[in-house]
Amino acid sequence: MSGCAIDPRLRRSYDLRGVVGDSLTEADAHAVGRRFAAVMAAEGARRVAVSRDGRLSAPMLEAALIAGLTEGGAHVHRLPAGPTPLVSFAIHRLALDAGVMVTGSHNPPDQNGFKFHLGGSPFTGAALKRLWEVEPAIRAGGSVEAVDVTNAYLDALAAELDGVAVAAAAWDCGNGATGPVVERLAARIGGGQQTLFTDMDGRFPNHHPDPSVAANLELLCAAVAAGGLDLGIAFDGDGDRIGVVDGAGEIVWADQLLLLLARDVLGEAPDSAIVADVKSSGVLFDGIAAAGGRPVMAPSGYVLIRERMLAEAAPLAGEMSGHIFFGDRWHHADDGLYVAVRTLRALAVSGCSLQDFRGSLPPTFATPEIRFACPDERKAPVLAAIAAWAERAGGAIDRTDGLRVGENGGWWLLRASGTEAKLTARCEAESAETLATLRGRLAGALRREGLDPQGLD
């Protein structure tokens, strides 16, 4: 591990990710540590929190990362394995300079990666290029200290539920990094909480930990039905995203959940901006306005959503993938467990069940977020060709992020994923027939560009 080169294939829009043993090796992890330590030093930073998820490769990558950080002079506060939000919490609680999480998030089991914080914000986008540009150096003073802020984190989560009657929920951790913390949180909350798949197992033997995919919520829906529970809560592999189902086993999509939370937040902070991404339903934006808020549409991407929330001084922001941020009384992190307790609190304050809330929403017909393969180099040409086709067809195009095109009785969205070699699409309409038409038209246009939009038509 003497070299300090990082495979350029690791770089994504918001983090580093790759296939372990191919684009991501032990040497890469060591080089990441050395180079991030150099970036920290250039910023006058030294104290960094480090943790990992439960993937089989994570211990090896974490050890190599820490070795590189300490060689570069960093003082590592090593947390136990756990969710990414625990790193954010540790940075905030301990007033640290930076943080690195070893995680593959919701990617397949053979992949892993790194998420970074520096100077109070995610270290993403163009800043990641600095890892390849900085000159790494051996610096004296590097060290490692084991720390555990889990008890303080649990105290902060549980405090949101003081004095409220908590609904009975099933908590599905998908064998991801949230499991041990959720076990303890559910025990603290009480009131009929049940937990599923809380053993961290990087093989993900029960289902893949991505709550934005309906198939991954089937076992949670079954548990809610079998237990006669009020709702079900699911997390992605590293715990910064959330998925929810109601007591009838119906999915409450992230934009619907955001409306529930917006109504609660606006009760305390009327006239505030609420930020949501371009994939979100028109029902959300209309509902925010009806609740006395100011709806703000922003590009997708959790970092961009967070930035817009801060720029608008918004108390709440979120996107369809399940990244939700609170700006009112948390540390501006996308924390799935915190969103879960705020959801339970909002339901208690509202006095209605999640099922009743979902049933009160105006009926629309919509697809979930549909992802399909598209090589990175083809993303821009395909979007340009589809835009030209939409313009010829007379669609009303919003270019906030990709293409959101309004047609009679509905809209469709097509944008490039910032983390994978994929395009994502979503359609919403006033009727099932119109939805089918929109899906078919967009799928046909994509096939004419040589893509296979599986699941769209």
Wavefront OBJ file of the C-alpha trace (Angstrom):
o trace
v 0.000 0.000 0.000
v 2.895 2.381 -0.671
v 1.298 4.188 -3.638
v -1.170 7.044 -3.322
v -3.145 6.785 -6.544
v -6.952 6.527 -6.459
v -8.769 4.761 -9.277
v -10.608 7.555 -11.158
v -13.556 5.217 -11.773
v -14.515 5.646 -8.112
v -15.594 9.251 -8.439
v -19.351 9.929 -8.421
v -21.290 13.162 -8.032
v -21.576 12.931 -4.259
v -19.180 10.226 -3.089
v -16.760 7.521 -4.176
v -18.123 4.078 -5.144
v -16.734 1.056 -6.920
v -16.590 -2.701 -7.259
v -14.425 -4.195 -4.535
v -11.368 -5.914 -5.982
v -11.713 -4.069 -9.278
v -12.141 -0.294 -9.160
v -11.954 -0.276 -5.335
v -9.054 -1.983 -3.577
v -7.323 -1.813 -0.210
v -4.685 0.390 -1.840
v -7.379 2.780 -3.046
v -8.780 3.050 0.487
v -5.315 3.793 1.863
v -4.772 6.435 -0.808
v -8.156 7.991 -0.036
v -7.108 8.315 3.601
v -3.747 9.880 2.744
v -5.269 12.299 0.281
v -8.250 13.313 2.402
v -5.843 13.964 5.286
v -3.931 16.292 2.954
v -7.142 18.098 1.993
v -7.985 18.437 5.681
v -4.542 19.804 6.472
v -4.898 22.421 3.756
v -8.100 23.564 5.478
v -6.553 23.581 8.933
v -8.601 20.525 9.910
v -7.331 17.533 11.867
v -10.106 15.753 13.811
v -12.144 13.320 11.699
v -14.906 10.837 12.545
v -14.745 7.468 10.763
v -17.285 4.641 10.667
v -18.375 1.856 8.346
v -21.446 -0.074 7.317
v -21.877 -3.854 7.513
v -20.634 -4.827 4.074
v -18.201 -7.701 3.998
v -15.449 -5.509 2.555
v -16.000 -2.610 4.968
v -13.599 -3.690 7.779
v -10.703 -4.049 5.343
v -11.435 -0.741 3.644
v -11.924 1.078 6.952
v -8.584 -0.183 8.301
v -6.746 0.947 5.174
v -8.537 4.311 5.207
v -7.608 4.938 8.849
v -4.004 3.975 8.168
v -3.864 6.564 5.410
v -5.538 9.248 7.513
v -3.156 8.790 10.432
v -0.108 8.729 8.163
v -1.355 12.076 6.898
v -1.457 13.491 10.437
v -5.186 13.220 11.126
v -6.625 12.401 14.531
v -9.275 9.748 13.872
v -12.325 9.434 16.123
v -13.247 5.853 15.282
v -16.939 5.140 15.749
v -18.481 1.673 15.923
v -20.018 0.288 12.749
v -23.370 1.947 12.181
v -25.397 4.255 9.954
v -24.017 7.248 8.075
v -26.149 9.692 10.127
v -24.215 8.678 13.226
v -21.090 10.167 11.618
v -22.946 13.432 10.997
v -24.188 13.395 14.581
v -20.670 12.782 15.935
v -19.249 15.665 13.908
v -21.957 17.943 15.285
v -21.872 16.700 18.887
v -18.071 16.535 19.238
v -17.345 19.641 17.128
v -15.125 17.663 14.760
v -13.611 18.990 11.556
v -14.543 16.195 9.182
v -15.948 12.730 8.725
v -15.606 9.725 6.437
v -18.129 6.894 6.179
v -17.173 3.632 4.496
v -20.388 2.582 2.789
v -21.857 1.331 -0.444
v -25.275 2.757 0.514
v -27.896 0.870 -1.538
v -25.494 -0.471 -4.160
v -25.086 -4.246 -4.723
v -23.151 -6.276 -2.113
v -19.959 -6.454 -4.182
v -19.617 -2.664 -4.146
v -18.501 -0.188 -1.510
v -17.307 3.377 -1.213
v -16.800 6.513 0.875
v -18.903 9.503 1.899
v -17.174 12.617 3.217
v -17.863 15.677 5.366
v -15.561 18.649 5.754
v -16.096 21.983 7.459
v -19.683 21.281 8.447
v -20.918 20.252 5.000
v -20.830 17.221 2.719
v -17.602 17.082 0.707
v -19.014 16.362 -2.748
v -19.208 17.389 -6.370
v -16.285 19.409 -7.685
v -14.613 19.258 -4.260
v -14.023 15.519 -4.714
v -11.638 16.333 -7.542
v -9.259 17.666 -4.892
v -8.560 14.077 -3.814
v -6.779 13.563 -7.137
v -5.140 16.993 -7.220
v -3.779 17.313 -3.683
v -0.202 16.329 -2.885
v -0.308 13.707 -0.083
v 2.372 13.844 2.569
v 3.461 11.979 5.665
v 2.690 14.175 8.683
v 3.435 13.605 12.343
v 0.765 13.491 15.004
v -1.716 11.056 13.466
v -3.652 9.002 15.987
v -6.779 6.922 16.542
v -9.261 7.227 19.402
v -12.290 4.967 19.839
v -15.432 6.997 20.568
v -19.105 6.085 20.779
v -21.871 8.703 20.645
v -24.667 6.185 20.155
v -26.242 6.834 23.556
v -26.347 10.575 22.942
v -27.777 9.952 19.472
v -30.528 7.743 20.886
v -31.298 10.353 23.534
v -31.689 13.018 20.839
v -33.959 10.804 18.727
v -36.139 9.720 21.649
v -36.492 13.318 22.872
v -38.605 14.107 19.794
v -41.237 11.696 21.074
v -41.459 12.930 24.660
v -45.060 13.397 25.661
v -46.664 11.956 22.515
v -48.571 8.727 21.940
v -46.440 6.779 19.474
v -48.039 4.639 16.768
v -47.080 0.969 16.583
v -44.613 0.426 13.744
v -42.506 -2.257 12.106
v -38.916 -1.170 11.466
v -37.169 -2.908 8.537
v -33.413 -2.435 8.535
v -32.781 -4.743 5.583
v -29.640 -6.138 7.282
v -28.065 -2.733 6.734
v -26.139 -0.455 9.057
v -29.156 0.835 11.013
v -30.003 -2.494 12.666
v -28.289 -2.330 16.085
v -29.279 1.317 16.625
v -32.883 0.680 15.580
v -33.129 -2.247 17.992
v -32.203 0.069 20.838
v -34.402 2.912 19.592
v -37.468 0.675 19.246
v -36.940 -0.586 22.786
v -36.706 3.016 24.031
v -39.907 4.027 22.233
v -42.012 1.010 23.214
v -45.673 0.988 22.261
v -45.698 -2.161 20.161
v -42.643 -1.502 17.978
v -41.370 -4.488 15.975
v -38.033 -4.836 14.228
v -37.048 -6.767 11.114
v -33.656 -7.845 9.757
v -31.559 -5.913 12.260
v -28.434 -8.085 11.990
v -25.852 -6.274 9.883
v -25.123 -8.678 7.031
v -23.397 -7.375 3.931
v -24.916 -10.147 1.825
v -28.398 -8.647 2.402
v -30.003 -12.095 2.587
v -33.627 -10.983 3.028
v -33.994 -8.188 0.500
v -31.930 -5.419 -1.018
v -31.826 -2.322 1.247
v -33.329 0.280 -1.076
v -36.727 1.532 0.164
v -37.458 3.475 -3.011
v -38.097 0.145 -4.801
v -41.545 -1.323 -4.092
v -40.393 -4.953 -4.198
v -38.012 -4.297 -1.302
v -40.959 -3.295 0.918
v -43.036 -6.459 0.454
v -41.817 -8.157 3.644
v -42.395 -4.961 5.603
v -45.957 -4.718 4.285
v -46.551 -8.336 5.312
v -45.219 -7.673 8.822
v -47.461 -4.631 9.254
v -50.495 -6.639 8.152
v -49.636 -9.646 10.303
v -49.093 -7.510 13.388
v -52.048 -5.184 12.866
v -49.609 -2.267 13.075
v -50.159 1.364 12.163
v -47.258 1.716 9.759
v -43.935 0.322 8.593
v -40.590 2.093 8.285
v -37.664 0.974 6.118
v -34.129 2.263 5.638
v -31.506 2.015 2.940
v -28.177 0.304 3.516
v -26.523 3.161 5.410
v -29.585 4.756 6.988
v -29.731 8.174 5.374
v -32.901 7.374 3.404
v -36.348 6.240 4.513
v -39.335 4.400 3.066
v -42.770 4.147 4.683
v -45.903 1.996 4.306
v -49.265 2.569 5.991
v -51.423 0.226 8.037
v -53.058 -1.161 4.904
v -49.677 -2.118 3.473
v -49.768 0.656 0.877
v -46.569 2.548 0.138
v -46.520 6.181 1.180
v -43.979 7.552 -1.264
v -41.389 10.061 -0.116
v -43.156 13.048 -1.686
v -46.368 12.059 0.108
v -44.471 11.665 3.375
v -42.912 15.068 2.792
v -46.396 16.611 2.659
v -47.309 15.042 6.005
v -44.121 16.455 7.522
v -44.616 19.820 5.798
v -48.054 20.258 7.347
v -46.555 19.550 10.754
v -43.596 21.907 10.272
v -45.750 24.687 8.840
v -47.916 24.533 11.936
v -44.881 25.796 13.835
v -43.324 27.941 11.087
v -46.070 29.277 8.776
v -45.119 30.942 5.486
v -41.845 29.004 5.341
v -40.301 27.591 2.190
v -40.494 23.817 1.773
v -38.071 22.370 -0.778
v -38.772 19.289 -2.904
v -37.111 17.843 -5.982
v -38.361 17.771 -9.546
v -39.467 14.144 -9.223
v -42.093 15.077 -6.658
v -45.829 15.012 -7.281
v -47.806 18.091 -8.131
v -49.959 17.117 -5.152
v -47.010 17.927 -2.880
v -46.383 21.393 -4.279
v -50.107 22.237 -4.241
v -50.422 20.804 -0.726
v -47.538 22.901 0.604
v -49.199 26.051 -0.708
v -52.567 25.013 0.742
v -50.916 24.489 4.138
v -49.558 28.027 4.123
v -46.061 27.293 2.873
v -44.018 28.352 -0.121
v -43.233 25.386 -2.383
v -39.765 25.415 -3.946
v -38.834 22.988 -6.743
v -35.155 22.071 -6.803
v -32.892 19.715 -8.772
v -32.691 16.123 -7.562
v -29.629 15.080 -5.619
v -29.493 15.113 -1.864
v -26.617 17.589 -1.725
v -28.454 20.021 -4.011
v -31.626 19.655 -1.956
v -29.707 20.413 1.224
v -28.029 23.434 -0.347
v -31.373 24.810 -1.524
v -32.874 24.247 1.934
v -30.110 26.318 3.495
v -30.373 29.029 0.835
v -34.127 29.324 1.371
v -33.847 29.061 5.192
v -36.387 26.257 4.822
v -37.297 24.106 7.834
v -37.814 21.036 5.634
v -36.596 19.624 2.329
v -36.600 16.266 0.611
v -36.563 14.235 -2.543
v -38.296 11.168 -3.967
v -35.376 8.867 -3.212
v -36.125 9.207 0.516
v -33.443 11.729 1.513
v -35.258 14.171 3.829
v -33.677 17.046 5.749
v -34.895 19.097 8.662
v -33.586 22.621 9.066
v -35.611 23.531 12.126
v -33.972 21.612 14.964
v -31.478 19.086 13.670
v -28.019 19.415 12.159
v -29.065 19.626 8.501
v -28.291 15.956 7.874
v -30.299 13.447 5.833
v -30.981 11.101 8.716
v -33.509 8.328 8.092
v -33.894 7.536 11.789
v -34.570 11.170 12.666
v -37.132 11.375 9.869
v -38.769 8.267 11.310
v -39.249 9.798 14.748
v -40.435 13.083 13.246
v -42.979 11.072 11.239
v -44.229 9.372 14.390
v -44.448 12.758 16.084
v -46.308 14.340 13.151
v -48.852 11.527 13.179
v -49.383 11.893 16.928
v -49.847 15.657 16.652
v -52.215 15.354 13.682
v -54.404 12.794 15.433
v -54.838 10.776 12.241
v -53.321 7.537 11.049
v -50.926 7.325 8.145
v -53.584 5.378 6.263
v -56.107 8.178 6.824
v -53.560 10.728 5.635
v -52.831 8.810 2.455
v -56.553 8.385 1.791
v -57.099 12.142 2.094
v -54.733 12.986 -0.756
v -56.158 13.940 -4.151
v -56.153 10.862 -6.373
v -53.459 10.743 -9.021
v -51.852 7.957 -11.000
v -48.077 7.896 -10.903
v -45.097 5.664 -11.428
v -42.380 5.283 -8.822
v -38.928 6.459 -9.813
v -37.907 4.144 -12.647
v -34.203 3.637 -13.288
v -32.731 2.069 -16.386
v -29.226 1.654 -17.739
v -27.589 4.381 -19.789
v -23.814 4.727 -20.200
v -22.507 7.945 -18.675
v -21.281 9.215 -22.027
v -24.765 8.737 -23.541
v -26.706 10.637 -20.876
v -26.329 14.147 -22.315
v -26.967 13.177 -25.975
v -30.066 11.181 -25.041
v -31.491 14.031 -22.936
v -30.836 16.491 -25.779
v -32.599 14.253 -28.298
v -35.590 13.690 -26.001
v -35.820 17.445 -25.346
v -35.940 18.140 -29.063
v -38.671 15.530 -29.499
v -40.689 17.015 -26.610
v -40.384 20.522 -28.050
v -41.637 19.336 -31.413
v -44.582 17.725 -29.644
v -45.452 21.004 -27.914
v -44.706 19.935 -24.331
v -44.125 22.524 -21.605
v -40.532 21.883 -20.508
v -39.078 22.715 -17.102
v -35.282 22.314 -17.074
v -34.699 22.619 -13.328
v -33.081 19.185 -13.501
v -33.182 17.202 -16.696
v -36.583 17.473 -18.352
v -39.927 17.815 -16.569
v -42.468 17.995 -19.378
v -46.095 18.905 -18.862
v -48.639 17.379 -21.214
v -52.434 17.433 -21.126
v -53.506 15.817 -17.880
v -50.057 15.004 -16.541
v -46.286 15.306 -16.684
v -43.192 13.180 -17.120
v -39.626 13.570 -15.937
v -36.362 12.313 -17.389
v -33.024 13.058 -15.744
v -29.542 11.635 -15.390
v -28.602 9.801 -12.200
v -25.719 11.437 -10.374
v -24.529 8.210 -8.749
v -25.060 5.460 -11.339
v -24.812 4.865 -15.097
v -28.565 5.229 -15.379
v -31.358 7.568 -16.390
v -34.353 7.964 -14.125
v -37.933 8.647 -15.141
v -41.231 9.340 -13.454
v -44.722 10.059 -14.767
v -47.880 11.370 -13.093
v -51.357 11.849 -14.535
v -54.969 12.509 -13.626
v -56.137 9.136 -14.939
v -54.775 5.652 -15.488
v -55.345 6.000 -19.216
v -53.353 9.227 -19.437
v -50.569 7.713 -17.365
v -50.343 4.745 -19.721
v -50.159 7.131 -22.674
v -47.381 9.198 -21.104
v -45.368 6.114 -20.193
v -45.719 4.645 -23.658
v -44.755 7.867 -25.426
v -41.640 8.373 -23.320
v -40.619 4.718 -23.569
v -40.965 4.836 -27.336
v -38.819 7.942 -27.584
v -36.111 6.314 -25.457
v -36.119 3.151 -27.541
v -35.617 5.269 -30.639
v -32.413 6.447 -28.924
v -31.270 2.850 -28.501
v -32.098 2.460 -24.788
v -34.188 -0.186 -23.055
v -36.392 1.669 -20.536
v -37.334 -1.415 -18.539
v -40.336 -0.855 -16.316
v -41.462 2.334 -18.009
v -44.040 0.872 -20.387
l 1 2 3 4 5 6 7 8 9 10 11 12 13 14 15 16 17 18 19 20 21 22 23 24 25 26 27 28 29 30 31 32 33 34 35 36 37 38 39 40 41 42 43 44 45 46 47 48 49 50 51 52 53 54 55 56 57 58 59 60 61 62 63 64 65 66 67 68 69 70 71 72 73 74 75 76 77 78 79 80 81 82 83 84 85 86 87 88 89 90 91 92 93 94 95 96 97 98 99 100 101 102 103 104 105 106 107 108 109 110 111 112 113 114 115 116 117 118 119 120 121 122 123 124 125 126 127 128 129 130 131 132 133 134 135 136 137 138 139 140 141 142 143 144 145 146 147 148 149 150 151 152 153 154 155 156 157 158 159 160 161 162 163 164 165 166 167 168 169 170 171 172 173 174 175 176 177 178 179 180 181 182 183 184 185 186 187 188 189 190 191 192 193 194 195 196 197 198 199 200 201 202 203 204 205 206 207 208 209 210 211 212 213 214 215 216 217 218 219 220 221 222 223 224 225 226 227 228 229 230 231 232 233 234 235 236 237 238 239 240 241 242 243 244 245 246 247 248 249 250 251 252 253 254 255 256 257 258 259 260 261 262 263 264 265 266 267 268 269 270 271 272 273 274 275 276 277 278 279 280 281 282 283 284 285 286 287 288 289 290 291 292 293 294 295 296 297 298 299 300 301 302 303 304 305 306 307 308 309 310 311 312 313 314 315 316 317 318 319 320 321 322 323 324 325 326 327 328 329 330 331 332 333 334 335 336 337 338 339 340 341 342 343 344 345 346 347 348 349 350 351 352 353 354 355 356 357 358 359 360 361 362 363 364 365 366 367 368 369 370 371 372 373 374 375 376 377 378 379 380 381 382 383 384 385 386 387 388 389 390 391 392 393 394 395 396 397 398 399 400 401 402 403 404 405 406 407 408 409 410 411 412 413 414 415 416 417 418 419 420 421 422 423 424 425 426 427 428 429 430 431 432 433 434 435 436 437 438 439 440 441 442 443 444 445 446 447 448 449 450 451 452 453 454 455 456 457
